[in-house]
Each structure stands twice: as structure tokens, then as C-alpha cells.
Amino acid sequence: MSRRLAVRALRSPELYLFVVLAATIAWFSIANPFFGTSANFTGLAAGAAVLGIAAMGVTVALAAGSIDFSIAATIALAGVIAAWLDGHVGGAPAIAGALVAALAVGVVNGAVVTRFGINPFIATLAMAGTLRGIAFLVAGSSAGIVVEDGPIVTLGQHELAGVPLPILAFAAVALVAYLLLAHTPAGRALLAVGGNPEAARLSGISVAGAQRWGYIASAGAAGVAGVLLAGRTGSGLPQAAAGQELLVYSAVILGGTSLWGGRATIVGSVLGILFVETLRNGLILERVSPYWQTILQGVFLIVAVWLVRQQQLGRDPVWLAERVGRRLRRGPPAEAR
Amino acid sequence: MTPLLEAVGVVKTFPGVRALDGVDFELRAGEVHALLGENGAGKSTLMRIFAGDHAPDSGELRFDGRPVRLASPADALAHGVRLVAQERALVPTLSVAENVLLGRLPRRRGRVDWPAVRAAAAAPLARVGLDVDPGVELGLLRRDEQQLVEVAKALSDEGRVLILDEATASLSTSESERLFEVVRNLREHGVGIVYITHRVGELTAVADRVTVLRDGRRVGTSALAGTTRERLVEQMVGRKLAELYPRERPQPGEPRLCVEGLTADGMCSGVSLEVRAGEIVALFGLVGSGATEIPYAIAGDVAAHGHVEVRGRLGLVPADRRSEGLFPQATVGRNIGAASLDRYGPPGLYRRRRETAAARRQIAALDLRPPRPWAPVAKLSGGNQQKAVLGRWLERGADVLLLSEPTRGVDVGARAEIYRLLGELCAGGRSVLLASSDLDEVVGLADRVHVVSRGRVVAVLAGEDLRHERVLEAATR
């Protein structure tokens, strides 16, 4: 039993990604003395928190097979709305208003996809453009809206017991998402719908309902991320997070969540986001030019996804050890089952 | 006594097909009512109506004599209907235990009670005799094991109506025996069981009454004791079985396909066979045996090692017409021309006119209906779609045809025609390797049958030895 447990642990994709992440951190720590400092790690984690929260929502949505490419625009819209309301009605109602707006985006996305049967890629890409436009309209210019000191800035920049609040928020959202997927009937229904909609339907689970909740989760998380980003930068920028949805999706897929639904891991997504942010942070510290940064990020990402893919295909460390062992014993190849 | 479940004059039409045409059906508590019929007879459609998956166009459903409308599978579940569907209605990415309890996981204080899930799944899994770790991911199980999980799922709570749709299709004899035991036990407890099958032989083991459907109509309902196997088969197909298969067999010529020690991971192992010109050789195995995958390995579609020698050209007619064989949005002509696109014009160019002319020739040779190259292939019947796929390889000049389940989802009339066609192709000197899980088909059609079990050829039967019982006995050994 203990051996089986050990094999299972060795085969878990999360452990594998953790090793890749640890190796990357070790590499940068050797290459740059500042990288390993606690100040840098704190900053890195606080930076990762914004996209990390969005990634939690994306993971929940992907569990049900709901693909949402409007998350980056939702982040921007929530930030702009929070900043605008902040100047008119004050911080706390502004935060609430931004979150309500984000949830509304999720409701509309879900309705468009499940009720009108529009392809999710197209529907959410169209939504992304629309939201970006609304964000510019609200902001009035691309300079954005400055957020004065208040609850929003506090959320984005203050610390509790030495830990920046965004990190705590990330941890809280991750915990909620983990509990939802692993321990609630609703979360299991999402995974069932993503894994086989037909089976879910015949088991009395509402497929459209699960997909709609998926969109609400991804948009709601993006709303939280947007408010935090506005707080961190002290302004609501309509072009905030542009293009970052791809980063979030790469991190989530890297973590082991399936783009086609039915398989979702919160731990994997957290590790995936940390990996992506570590790469970015390390390259900046190495004073790699921004052009090269994007190139290297792309290359590293492909290598990392390839490594994780090998693991998913069963070519994991256990497989490697068995293969090497066989080679050493000169035993025959495994027979077909 | 009021019947537990009744269907009265149920009509269901799908685009282009009248699947059910005024069918009556009645199920009493504590009986096993078999529903017998060929593919396409309407059995599965009727079941889907009982399961709340389809709504009938007209007609009525009654539970305990009271009319009901089932708007969704959830409604049917609430009425106590449990369906074991033919296509595995399971989630491959979730654990076995969770699949068994899908849609109604035990909970405590709003959270899933995982220890309770494992405990509640253990009993139904033991009942069907499945000995696997309930925590393991379902997708890692063999197909026959998944089928048993499906049955366990239907048994996991108190249903009043249990519908088994071709439940034994991928089970071994001993597993089927255990399933019958479970069914008899449920009958004792007053559950009404609808047992759908196209295997007449199975009925004596379980059924009390039997209803035969053909082409969406009810041919008759009778007590099992009051009927015979021959009569049921005749009701089912509307003609005698022997008339289906071509009689004349040509003298075999040169070897055309030689396979030695073909091995593909997880599919087949050490398969050797030979097909001569003019021969029909069959690979028979129950679903999950690997038989129907062997043509793919020979054609090189899956990584395999071993020795394959072909004299001439190979053509592969895959098992799943819709997803592997056809270009469903295209016309018949383009489906036929798809493997020969380099022949319709000067090098590097393609002339639609030449493709259409070529398609016309194949259509005439195959007697494909309607005889129009520009007809959309999706509108054709199953048999004619299969002819279009065959036509593609004949157009390419294939000498050796590899077919996997060529008559799955094809009605009896078209099936006879495909058999006749294969007979003609062989008479013309071509060779056919046919992989099938249809016992009648391989015994009726083939010169030689290689029986496959767990990816290995366990017996080769020909001539006098080629009889139903011998083949089945070898396949389930």
C-alpha cells in the first residue's frame, strides 16, 4: 500500500510541475543573488496574485468545459468601474459595484453560449472586444482613472502581518475554488459535465446550468483580480491586462487542467501561475531586454508544457525508472495487455 | 393488475426517419420484458423515451396507470427509471465510485462525504462482481469493466424500472451470467426490467415476455414459453436468415495479404493471418476483444510491429462511418473521390468534372441510391453510406479491403446488399478481411474465421468447424 501511495504521488502531475518550478527557482537563485531574497519573492507572489485569482476562476470554468477568453477585458472593466465609482460613491460600494458588473459579464457569457448556442471562443472573444470598449468609454481616455487612497488601494498595497493583502486574497480564492471542486456536489457536477455532458445529463445534472456557473466563476474571479490590480497600480486602466488571458490559460493548462473539461486541478493552476511569474521575474532581474523576454517566455513555456505532456502520456519518472531498470536487467519488453 | 409502465401509440420522428410508428408497450412489476429487434428497429429510441431523453411526438406514457410527461432525464429518474445505456454514459475523468453515484453524491453539511461515497459504491460494485479499486479513474478500466460500472450505477439506489440496453454486448459469459443473476434477483423484489437485445439466444436465461420491434412498429408480444427461437428471428428480420448471405464462393487464388506476429500495444498481440485473392477472412471477437482494431493496425493507422506483406493496394473501411469513414458535409461524389484526388487532372490540378464522372462509375457499379454524385452523403441511409466508403477504395483500385464492423447501424435489407457486394468483389478477384463482433455475419459470410480474445487469435475455424457455437465458445474461453 505504501509503495502504491508512493507511486501515485510520483505520478501526480502537480509534483512533477513542482519539481520543474523548483528547478527554475534554483537556476535563477544561482544566476542572480537578488532573486532569492524574501523581498523579491514577496513581490513576485503579490504580482502573481492578480493573474492567479483569474486563473482560479478559469480552472473552475474549464472543469465544466467552459472556455472564457474575456477574462482580461473583464479585469480591465472591473478595475475601471471600481476606480470610477470610487471617485463618486466611495471605496466600499465601488468594490461591490465592480464585482456585480463582473458577475453580470459571466451571466451574459453563459446565456449567450448556452441559450443561443454560440461557439464559446467566438462569443467570449466578441465579449472581450465589447468590454474593452465599455472600459474605454467609462475611463474617458487611455490614461485611465486615478484611485485615491482608500479601501481599494489598501487592498492592493497594504500588508497583514507582513504578507501583502493580494497574496492573502489569492490564497483565500484558491482555497474556496479547491473546496468547491473537490468537496461540493456543485463542483463535482461541473467536472461531470466537462468530462461527459451526455452522462451528466442522463444522471439528472443540468449541463447548461453547470456551464453557466462556470462562466460566472471565471468572470467573478476576474472581477476580484481587476479590483486588486486597480489597487496595486493606483489607477483603473482600460488597457489593463491586455493579452494576459493567454498567459493565464497557459499556466492553467500547464498545471494539468484539461482545455476540454472534466479534469481540473487548483494546486496545478497555482503552481502553473507561479512558474509563469517566476520566469517573468527572473528574466527581468537578468536584465534581459523586453523583446527577448517575450521570446524566452514563449520558448520556456513550450518546453514546460512538453515536459508536463510527457508526464500525462505516462512517460513519468516511474515509467523512466522502470524502463531503465528493464534495460539494466536486459528483460523483455512489456507485453500487450 | 395495473401495469407499472405503459406506452400507448408512441410516435417519434427524426429528420428523415420515422423511428417509432405507433408503438404500444407494457411492463409489469416483477417481470423481465425483453425488447427484441434489429439495429434501427426503434428499440433504443423507445428506451430513450422511457428515460426522459426524448419526448414522443404523439402517444402517451403511463406510470401505474396515470399519464405522465417526462420532460428530462431528471423527471424519469424521479419516477424510478434507471437506464443502462448502450453507449457508456460515464465520465472517464472521474473515479469509479463517483461515476456509480453520479448526480446524487452523498453529502454532509453541504460537502461531499467522500468516505460515504466509497462505502455506498462498494455494494453495487460487489453485486455486479467487479473487483476494482473504486478510487481509480474510470477511463483506466477495460471496456467490459466500464460496462459493469454502468450496471452498478443503475443498481445503486432503489429504481422501479430498470432498462438494460444491450448490456451484455461487451461482457464475457461468466460476467453475463452474473448479470442475469442480478436481474432475476431484482425481479423477485418487484422491479420491472426491460431487457433490450438483438441476441435471441440470451432470452431463455432471463426473459418472461418478449416484444419484437421491426422498422419502428411492434410486430408482436408473446410469453417466452409460447414462442420459438425461429419464430422470433423471423419476426425480427422479416425473412429467413440463410437468404442473407451469398452462396457461391470462388476458388481462392494467390495470397494477397500476409500478416505475421502483428503486435500493437494494448490492442493485439502476435496476430498472424493470410488472405488469398477471392477469399473473405473474418476476425471475430466480442466487443473489447481487440478484433475490430486489428484492421487499423494492419493498415498502419496505429503503431504496431510485426510483418505485413500486401500484394496490391489496401483500403480500410473503418468501423465508425460518421467519425472515421465519411466526410459528412460533402457530397457522395467527393466522398468517393477523396482517396484519388491526384487522378482528376494534370499533375497538381484537380478537375471536379473528372471526379464526378469517376463517382458516377462507382455509383453504378455499387448500385448506390440515390444514383447522384452531388447528393449530400449525410442524407443517405446507413447501407448506402457504407457503399460510398467502399466506393472510395474501389475507385482508388484497392485489391485488399479491410473492413471493421461494416454493418453496424445498417438495416437488414442494406446489410444483405453489402454482403452480396462483398461476395461479388471477391468473385472479381479482390480479397476481404472483415473484423466484426456480429456472430451471424462472420459465420454466414467468411471462408475462414480467426477468433480473437484479449488481443490474441485463439482459434482459426473453417469448413465444418465454422459453426456458431464453436466460434462463440472460442471467443469466450
Interface residues (C-beta under 8 A of the other chain):
Chain A: L179 A182 H183 T184 P185 R188 A189 L191 A192 G194 G195 N196 E198 A199 A200 R201 L202 S203 G204 I205 S206 S258 G262 R263 E335 A336 R337
Chain B: A51 D53 S72 P73 A74 L77 L83 A85 E87 R88 A89 L90 V91 P92 T93 L94 E98 N99 L102 G103 R104 L105 R107 G110 R111 V112 W114 T263 A264 D265 G266 M267 C268 S269 R454 G455
